């Protein structure tokens, strides 16, 4: 027997960061909102948990840059406890021959000149080009893209006006930059970087952004856009900067939850949704895993579109075109995520001892060819025997995460196959691959393996089971040209309205895509508010 519950204006499925942002905006507009979160804590993949006695860390998402300043300001996240500090350097790339490249803090050009004076001279023009394009795309991130509609002129008119507005915004770019933007959507990160630079280390450092969270070779068409997606960021008002939230990524979502609660949102944890109710051809509510029935005029899903349409909705309620799109919706990041408790700081052969380089994103992938081999090996074997690892040591910026004198490290590892070939299960190979990742760091920082006191290991399968990241996909769907902008998640649903009336989407599977941005939640809220008003 099911239990009933009082009706609310909006039921929001999934208490990840975009769901919390969406809920807060809805409540501030005067709507009653209930957020339903399956896990015991809100935040989705942006959470901080103790993973070894006395050691806490950001469990899945791990760094701050893409979070929209407008969302921070509108929801007064700083007033709700959020504090972000900048890395003292952006990135540190140690090399096998003992060299290194260290960027940020006004030293990038000097560092690049160690390998190529020509590259150092071209660096300002490269950065200016990407900044100009990123500025336009930052503005586009906070508005729905033009939606391809099947209705008459009345339904099409708003989309035509939106297209005209988009045209004016893109016209702000000169002809060269418009061509460059088109290229960035379609070519590989390697091809784009080869246009600008000749030295391997700078191409490796920038090229990593083209494959992070993306199961692809840097030579694959489309990876240049993934590189650009990561250039959108800023922290504490500094464009291109990367930061750390004091208390870990969970501090961001706890501030969001606080802002939402203050606006009147009811947040329920341990409240998984079994299915979305469809009556008379529209979404009318949900049934929880505990058998409780809740009704609302609007149901907003903050989940991967594949989960929404293949698991939460009755199959006969999903239009055939949507069902086909979801069968072809490409997910899979190639991501293997670890959190490690350390007895001491890592000591890199290329730059021994403590220092500000340990506050940076430490990239263990010395060349584009290394990244390409890692992808090829993972496709054939299931994981690369010479993997790509990005390591952060957030306790260098935040001593609340570990006991005095000790540290925590985040290992964001590529490339592993989202599904292992030959029918093998990640449950049988998780620890083997975790040992490999630790050994990979140890090659660059001897003694690292011996300093490991404990670890938390999340394979792609674990990321899917724990956080709903299908195939371990941190973006809720690949950032490929056919899954971006008006095609995210599909033509006709780019405006955050789902396949049936009363259903909305607000997660990273909508425009502008993945990362802890808050943009999809912000944009979806405006659409829901307009419809319910």
PLY file of the C-alpha trace (Angstrom):
ply
format ascii 1.0
element vertex 533
property float x
property float y
property float z
element edge 532
property int vertex1
property int vertex2
end_header
0.00 0.00 0.00
1.31 3.46 -0.87
1.24 6.48 1.38
0.15 9.89 0.13
1.62 13.28 0.84
0.44 16.87 0.60
0.84 18.40 -2.84
3.65 20.79 -3.59
4.29 22.97 -6.66
7.50 21.24 -7.74
9.02 17.84 -6.98
12.74 17.80 -7.70
14.36 14.39 -8.20
18.02 14.36 -7.18
19.70 16.63 -4.65
22.93 17.21 -6.53
24.28 20.71 -6.96
22.11 21.61 -9.97
19.00 20.33 -8.20
19.74 22.45 -5.15
20.37 25.53 -7.31
17.16 24.98 -9.25
15.18 24.43 -6.03
16.54 27.60 -4.45
15.59 29.76 -7.43
12.13 28.19 -7.59
11.48 28.80 -3.90
12.74 32.37 -4.10
10.10 32.88 -6.82
7.41 31.85 -4.36
6.91 28.21 -5.37
6.76 25.36 -2.88
9.50 22.82 -3.64
10.41 19.39 -2.30
13.82 17.90 -3.14
14.09 14.11 -3.01
17.61 12.70 -2.62
18.34 8.97 -2.58
21.57 9.20 -0.58
21.80 10.17 3.07
23.36 13.53 2.20
22.62 16.09 -0.51
25.23 17.21 -2.98
25.35 14.40 -5.53
28.94 13.99 -6.69
29.97 17.23 -4.92
30.23 15.93 -1.36
32.87 15.75 1.35
33.09 12.62 3.47
35.48 10.94 5.90
37.02 8.08 3.94
39.69 7.01 6.49
39.66 7.76 10.24
40.54 11.43 10.64
40.80 12.08 6.88
38.11 13.85 4.82
38.06 14.74 1.17
35.87 15.64 -1.78
34.64 12.21 -2.78
34.03 12.59 -6.52
34.16 16.14 -7.95
37.27 17.74 -6.57
38.06 21.31 -7.66
36.38 24.71 -8.11
36.45 26.80 -11.26
33.29 26.39 -13.32
30.81 27.45 -10.60
28.86 30.38 -12.01
29.54 33.72 -10.24
25.88 34.69 -10.77
24.74 31.60 -8.88
27.18 32.36 -6.05
25.88 35.91 -5.82
22.17 35.25 -6.31
22.07 32.54 -3.66
24.56 34.36 -1.38
26.62 31.20 -1.04
29.37 33.07 0.78
26.76 34.20 3.31
25.83 30.54 3.75
29.40 29.55 4.57
31.18 29.03 1.27
34.84 30.04 1.20
37.07 29.43 -1.82
40.85 29.84 -1.88
42.98 29.86 -5.03
45.70 27.39 -5.85
49.08 29.10 -5.60
49.95 27.63 -9.00
47.55 26.34 -11.63
49.27 23.19 -12.89
52.46 21.20 -12.35
53.61 18.81 -15.07
56.61 16.69 -13.96
58.49 15.00 -16.79
60.25 11.62 -16.86
63.62 13.20 -17.64
63.52 15.27 -14.44
62.25 18.46 -16.05
58.93 20.09 -15.29
56.48 22.76 -16.36
54.79 24.88 -13.68
52.06 27.33 -14.68
50.26 30.19 -12.97
51.29 32.92 -10.54
52.80 35.03 -13.33
55.44 32.48 -14.29
53.80 30.54 -17.15
55.63 32.31 -20.01
58.99 31.97 -18.25
58.35 28.27 -17.69
57.26 27.64 -21.30
60.37 29.44 -22.55
62.48 26.68 -20.95
61.20 24.45 -23.75
60.49 26.93 -26.55
60.95 30.68 -26.67
58.64 30.76 -29.69
55.89 29.08 -27.67
56.34 31.56 -24.84
55.95 34.41 -27.30
52.76 32.90 -28.74
51.21 32.20 -25.35
49.58 35.67 -24.84
47.84 35.49 -28.24
46.63 31.95 -27.53
45.22 32.97 -24.17
43.60 36.12 -25.62
41.90 34.09 -28.36
40.47 31.54 -25.95
39.46 34.23 -23.44
37.49 36.14 -26.09
35.65 33.00 -27.19
35.11 31.85 -23.60
33.59 35.22 -22.67
30.86 34.76 -25.28
30.24 31.15 -24.28
30.08 32.11 -20.58
27.17 34.40 -21.43
25.48 31.65 -23.47
25.82 29.23 -20.55
23.19 31.12 -18.54
20.42 31.06 -21.14
18.55 28.23 -22.86
19.82 27.49 -26.37
17.44 27.80 -29.31
15.08 24.82 -29.21
14.00 23.03 -32.37
10.20 22.83 -32.12
7.61 20.86 -34.02
4.71 23.24 -33.35
3.38 26.13 -35.40
4.71 29.66 -35.75
3.49 30.68 -32.28
5.64 27.99 -30.65
8.55 28.72 -32.98
8.56 32.51 -32.50
10.36 32.56 -29.10
12.99 30.23 -30.51
13.50 32.43 -33.56
13.99 35.42 -31.28
16.45 33.42 -29.18
18.32 32.47 -32.34
18.50 36.12 -33.33
19.88 37.01 -29.91
22.45 34.25 -30.23
23.47 35.60 -33.63
24.04 39.05 -32.14
26.15 37.60 -29.34
28.28 35.57 -31.72
28.63 38.62 -33.97
30.60 40.18 -31.11
33.40 37.85 -32.24
35.31 38.98 -35.31
35.42 36.75 -38.39
38.64 35.05 -37.33
37.27 34.18 -33.91
33.99 32.90 -35.33
35.96 30.53 -37.56
38.08 29.53 -34.58
34.96 28.77 -32.54
33.67 26.50 -35.30
37.01 24.72 -35.39
37.01 24.27 -31.62
33.66 22.47 -31.83
34.91 20.02 -34.43
38.66 19.37 -34.42
40.93 17.57 -31.97
42.75 19.15 -29.06
46.03 17.99 -30.60
45.30 19.63 -33.96
44.32 22.88 -32.28
47.40 22.94 -30.05
49.69 22.06 -32.98
48.53 25.28 -34.65
49.92 27.27 -31.76
52.83 25.46 -30.14
55.83 23.30 -30.97
57.02 21.99 -27.58
55.58 18.81 -26.09
55.13 19.85 -22.44
52.86 22.86 -23.09
50.75 20.78 -25.49
50.49 18.03 -22.87
49.48 20.45 -20.12
46.78 22.16 -22.20
45.79 18.95 -23.98
44.94 17.23 -20.70
41.87 19.49 -20.52
40.67 17.91 -23.77
40.55 14.38 -22.36
39.73 14.96 -18.69
36.45 13.20 -17.99
36.39 12.29 -21.67
37.15 8.74 -22.82
38.99 9.78 -25.95
42.40 10.33 -27.46
43.58 13.96 -27.65
43.77 13.29 -31.40
40.00 12.58 -31.56
37.79 15.18 -33.29
35.76 17.13 -30.74
38.31 17.09 -27.94
39.19 20.72 -28.68
35.73 21.70 -27.40
36.25 19.76 -24.16
39.47 21.75 -23.75
37.50 24.96 -24.29
34.80 23.84 -21.83
37.44 23.81 -19.09
38.66 27.30 -20.03
35.27 28.82 -19.07
36.26 28.73 -15.44
37.08 31.36 -12.90
37.50 31.41 -9.15
37.17 34.39 -6.82
36.72 36.60 -9.89
39.97 35.49 -11.54
39.40 34.08 -15.04
41.09 30.77 -15.70
41.94 30.27 -12.03
41.28 27.08 -10.11
40.32 27.02 -6.47
39.55 24.86 -3.48
36.43 25.11 -1.34
37.44 25.07 2.32
35.91 21.88 3.68
35.92 20.26 0.23
33.33 20.25 -2.54
30.66 19.34 -0.02
31.02 22.86 1.37
29.59 24.16 -1.92
26.53 21.96 -1.85
25.97 22.46 1.87
25.92 26.21 1.22
23.46 25.61 -1.62
21.28 23.44 0.62
21.38 26.14 3.30
20.32 28.78 0.75
17.53 26.53 -0.52
16.26 25.75 2.98
16.32 29.43 3.90
14.11 30.08 0.86
11.63 27.47 2.07
12.68 24.33 0.18
11.90 21.01 1.86
14.93 18.74 1.42
14.44 15.04 2.07
17.42 12.66 2.13
17.13 8.89 2.07
14.20 9.44 -0.29
14.97 7.68 -3.55
12.49 7.87 -6.41
11.28 4.56 -7.79
9.34 6.00 -10.71
7.77 9.17 -12.07
4.00 9.07 -12.32
2.45 9.75 -15.71
-1.29 10.34 -15.90
-3.19 11.60 -18.94
0.05 12.00 -20.85
1.76 14.30 -18.35
4.08 13.93 -15.35
2.02 14.31 -12.18
4.28 13.15 -9.37
6.55 10.38 -8.14
6.54 7.17 -6.16
9.47 6.84 -3.75
11.38 3.64 -3.05
9.51 3.51 0.28
6.19 3.43 -1.57
5.18 7.02 -0.85
3.22 8.83 -3.55
3.72 12.55 -4.04
1.99 14.80 -6.56
2.99 18.11 -8.15
2.21 20.08 -11.32
5.93 19.98 -12.19
8.52 17.24 -11.79
12.13 18.33 -12.33
14.75 15.61 -12.87
18.34 16.27 -11.86
19.64 12.97 -13.21
21.38 11.71 -16.31
18.81 11.81 -19.17
19.49 8.12 -19.79
18.44 7.30 -16.21
15.37 9.49 -16.50
14.00 8.00 -19.69
15.14 4.40 -19.30
14.60 3.79 -15.58
12.32 6.38 -13.99
9.58 6.75 -16.60
7.20 4.01 -17.79
8.45 2.78 -21.16
5.10 3.44 -22.81
5.23 7.09 -21.69
8.50 7.81 -23.52
8.00 8.94 -27.14
9.77 6.68 -29.68
12.16 9.45 -30.82
13.26 10.10 -27.23
13.68 6.39 -26.54
15.89 6.03 -29.60
17.95 9.08 -28.65
18.57 7.66 -25.18
19.66 4.31 -26.61
22.30 6.28 -28.49
23.10 8.78 -25.70
26.84 8.38 -25.25
28.09 8.14 -21.68
31.43 7.08 -20.26
34.21 9.24 -18.92
37.05 6.75 -18.69
37.36 7.95 -15.09
38.73 6.11 -12.06
38.57 8.15 -8.87
40.63 7.71 -5.67
41.03 9.53 -2.36
44.21 8.77 -0.44
45.23 9.39 3.17
48.95 10.23 3.40
51.43 10.23 6.25
53.46 12.94 4.50
53.51 15.18 1.44
54.52 13.62 -1.89
58.10 14.39 -2.93
58.53 14.72 -6.70
61.86 13.89 -8.31
61.43 16.77 -10.76
60.93 19.32 -7.97
61.91 17.85 -4.59
60.61 18.99 -1.25
57.52 20.94 -0.19
56.41 24.03 -2.07
53.57 25.83 -3.78
53.74 23.40 -6.72
51.96 20.92 -4.45
48.88 23.21 -4.34
48.53 22.87 -8.13
46.80 20.33 -10.30
49.62 17.80 -10.75
49.34 16.18 -14.19
51.09 12.87 -14.72
50.85 12.56 -18.50
54.00 13.94 -20.13
52.86 14.12 -23.77
49.88 13.94 -26.11
51.24 10.67 -27.47
51.30 9.26 -23.93
47.61 10.18 -23.58
46.81 8.61 -26.96
48.57 5.36 -25.98
46.67 5.35 -22.67
43.35 5.56 -24.51
44.28 2.86 -27.01
45.46 0.54 -24.25
42.30 1.09 -22.22
40.08 0.28 -25.19
41.87 -3.01 -25.76
42.80 -4.07 -22.24
40.16 -2.34 -20.10
42.54 0.10 -18.47
45.80 1.70 -19.46
48.91 0.07 -18.04
50.48 3.55 -18.19
47.52 5.64 -17.04
46.94 9.37 -16.84
46.66 10.74 -13.29
45.80 14.22 -12.12
46.63 14.59 -8.45
45.58 17.34 -6.07
46.76 17.65 -2.48
43.98 19.86 -1.09
45.30 19.65 2.47
48.09 22.02 1.37
45.36 24.68 1.18
42.93 23.35 3.78
44.26 21.84 7.01
40.76 20.84 8.11
40.92 17.73 5.91
43.65 15.75 7.68
45.30 15.37 11.10
48.24 17.72 11.79
51.29 16.88 9.71
49.33 14.53 7.47
47.62 15.04 4.12
44.96 13.89 1.68
45.30 13.51 -2.07
42.67 13.33 -4.81
43.62 11.10 -7.73
41.55 11.73 -10.84
42.64 8.93 -13.14
42.19 8.30 -16.87
41.96 6.12 -19.01
39.84 3.18 -17.99
37.03 1.61 -19.99
33.57 2.45 -18.63
32.70 -1.21 -19.24
35.47 -3.79 -19.22
35.86 -5.91 -22.36
35.16 -9.61 -22.22
32.30 -9.29 -19.76
34.63 -8.70 -16.81
33.37 -6.75 -13.79
35.02 -3.73 -12.25
34.30 -5.28 -8.85
36.94 -7.92 -9.62
39.62 -5.48 -10.81
39.08 -2.35 -8.68
41.96 -2.91 -6.25
44.37 -4.07 -8.95
43.84 -0.85 -10.89
44.03 1.22 -7.68
47.47 -0.31 -7.00
48.51 0.67 -10.53
47.40 4.28 -10.00
49.39 4.55 -6.76
52.42 2.99 -8.47
52.09 5.52 -11.31
52.34 8.40 -8.84
55.23 6.65 -7.11
57.24 6.66 -10.35
57.19 10.46 -10.32
57.27 10.85 -6.51
59.25 7.95 -4.99
57.99 7.05 -1.52
54.40 7.98 -2.30
53.16 4.39 -2.12
54.81 3.87 1.27
53.10 7.02 2.62
49.57 5.75 1.85
47.67 5.09 5.09
44.27 4.39 3.54
42.34 4.88 0.36
38.87 5.16 -1.13
38.50 3.68 -4.60
35.70 4.41 -7.09
35.66 2.58 -10.42
33.30 3.69 -13.21
30.82 1.11 -11.92
31.09 2.51 -8.38
30.54 6.05 -9.66
27.40 4.86 -11.43
26.01 2.95 -8.45
26.83 5.62 -5.88
26.14 8.85 -7.78
24.12 7.88 -10.86
27.04 8.72 -13.17
26.23 6.27 -15.98
29.46 4.64 -17.14
31.25 6.84 -14.61
30.43 9.82 -16.84
31.09 12.99 -14.86
29.29 15.10 -17.49
26.00 13.09 -17.64
26.75 12.54 -21.33
29.75 13.15 -23.56
30.47 16.74 -24.60
30.51 15.82 -28.30
29.15 18.03 -31.06
26.00 15.92 -31.42
25.33 16.17 -27.67
25.84 19.91 -27.15
23.80 23.11 -27.17
20.42 22.61 -28.94
21.11 18.86 -29.14
21.61 18.45 -25.36
19.93 16.16 -24.53
18.17 16.18 -27.92
16.60 18.45 -30.48
13.25 19.63 -29.12
14.29 19.28 -25.47
17.08 21.85 -25.28
14.82 24.25 -23.36
14.82 22.11 -20.18
11.29 20.81 -20.87
11.16 17.03 -21.06
9.45 14.67 -23.46
6.04 14.98 -21.79
4.23 17.96 -20.25
5.00 18.63 -16.61
8.48 17.07 -16.86
11.67 19.14 -16.77
15.41 18.42 -16.74
17.98 20.46 -14.79
21.11 18.29 -14.65
24.44 18.25 -16.44
22.85 16.32 -19.31
21.32 19.64 -20.36
22.98 22.82 -21.69
25.73 23.87 -21.01
26.92 20.46 -19.78
29.01 19.07 -16.97
31.14 20.37 -14.16
30.05 21.98 -10.91
28.57 25.06 -12.60
25.00 25.50 -11.34
24.11 26.79 -14.82
21.64 24.03 -15.80
19.85 24.43 -12.46
19.70 28.21 -12.88
18.38 27.98 -16.46
15.82 25.26 -15.80
14.39 27.20 -12.87
13.61 30.18 -15.09
11.70 27.92 -17.51
9.71 26.22 -14.74
8.88 29.57 -13.14
7.65 30.92 -16.46
5.48 27.86 -17.10
3.91 27.71 -13.64
3.25 31.42 -13.58
0 1
1 2
2 3
3 4
4 5
5 6
6 7
7 8
8 9
9 10
10 11
11 12
12 13
13 14
14 15
15 16
16 17
17 18
18 19
19 20
20 21
21 22
22 23
23 24
24 25
25 26
26 27
27 28
28 29
29 30
30 31
31 32
32 33
33 34
34 35
35 36
36 37
37 38
38 39
39 40
40 41
41 42
42 43
43 44
44 45
45 46
46 47
47 48
48 49
49 50
50 51
51 52
52 53
53 54
54 55
55 56
56 57
57 58
58 59
59 60
60 61
61 62
62 63
63 64
64 65
65 66
66 67
67 68
68 69
69 70
70 71
71 72
72 73
73 74
74 75
75 76
76 77
77 78
78 79
79 80
80 81
81 82
82 83
83 84
84 85
85 86
86 87
87 88
88 89
89 90
90 91
91 92
92 93
93 94
94 95
95 96
96 97
97 98
98 99
99 100
100 101
101 102
102 103
103 104
104 105
105 106
106 107
107 108
108 109
109 110
110 111
111 112
112 113
113 114
114 115
115 116
116 117
117 118
118 119
119 120
120 121
121 122
122 123
123 124
124 125
125 126
126 127
127 128
128 129
129 130
130 131
131 132
132 133
133 134
134 135
135 136
136 137
137 138
138 139
139 140
140 141
141 142
142 143
143 144
144 145
145 146
146 147
147 148
148 149
149 150
150 151
151 152
152 153
153 154
154 155
155 156
156 157
157 158
158 159
159 160
160 161
161 162
162 163
163 164
164 165
165 166
166 167
167 168
168 169
169 170
170 171
171 172
172 173
173 174
174 175
175 176
176 177
177 178
178 179
179 180
180 181
181 182
182 183
183 184
184 185
185 186
186 187
187 188
188 189
189 190
190 191
191 192
192 193
193 194
194 195
195 196
196 197
197 198
198 199
199 200
200 201
201 202
202 203
203 204
204 205
205 206
206 207
207 208
208 209
209 210
210 211
211 212
212 213
213 214
214 215
215 216
216 217
217 218
218 219
219 220
220 221
221 222
222 223
223 224
224 225
225 226
226 227
227 228
228 229
229 230
230 231
231 232
232 233
233 234
234 235
235 236
236 237
237 238
238 239
239 240
240 241
241 242
242 243
243 244
244 245
245 246
246 247
247 248
248 249
249 250
250 251
251 252
252 253
253 254
254 255
255 256
256 257
257 258
258 259
259 260
260 261
261 262
262 263
263 264
264 265
265 266
266 267
267 268
268 269
269 270
270 271
271 272
272 273
273 274
274 275
275 276
276 277
277 278
278 279
279 280
280 281
281 282
282 283
283 284
284 285
285 286
286 287
287 288
288 289
289 290
290 291
291 292
292 293
293 294
294 295
295 296
296 297
297 298
298 299
299 300
300 301
301 302
302 303
303 304
304 305
305 306
306 307
307 308
308 309
309 310
310 311
311 312
312 313
313 314
314 315
315 316
316 317
317 318
318 319
319 320
320 321
321 322
322 323
323 324
324 325
325 326
326 327
327 328
328 329
329 330
330 331
331 332
332 333
333 334
334 335
335 336
336 337
337 338
338 339
339 340
340 341
341 342
342 343
343 344
344 345
345 346
346 347
347 348
348 349
349 350
350 351
351 352
352 353
353 354
354 355
355 356
356 357
357 358
358 359
359 360
360 361
361 362
362 363
363 364
364 365
365 366
366 367
367 368
368 369
369 370
370 371
371 372
372 373
373 374
374 375
375 376
376 377
377 378
378 379
379 380
380 381
381 382
382 383
383 384
384 385
385 386
386 387
387 388
388 389
389 390
390 391
391 392
392 393
393 394
394 395
395 396
396 397
397 398
398 399
399 400
400 401
401 402
402 403
403 404
404 405
405 406
406 407
407 408
408 409
409 410
410 411
411 412
412 413
413 414
414 415
415 416
416 417
417 418
418 419
419 420
420 421
421 422
422 423
423 424
424 425
425 426
426 427
427 428
428 429
429 430
430 431
431 432
432 433
433 434
434 435
435 436
436 437
437 438
438 439
439 440
440 441
441 442
442 443
443 444
444 445
445 446
446 447
447 448
448 449
449 450
450 451
451 452
452 453
453 454
454 455
455 456
456 457
457 458
458 459
459 460
460 461
461 462
462 463
463 464
464 465
465 466
466 467
467 468
468 469
469 470
470 471
471 472
472 473
473 474
474 475
475 476
476 477
477 478
478 479
479 480
480 481
481 482
482 483
483 484
484 485
485 486
486 487
487 488
488 489
489 490
490 491
491 492
492 493
493 494
494 495
495 496
496 497
497 498
498 499
499 500
500 501
501 502
502 503
503 504
504 505
505 506
506 507
507 508
508 509
509 510
510 511
511 512
512 513
513 514
514 515
515 516
516 517
517 518
518 519
519 520
520 521
521 522
522 523
523 524
524 525
525 526
526 527
527 528
528 529
529 530
530 531
531 532
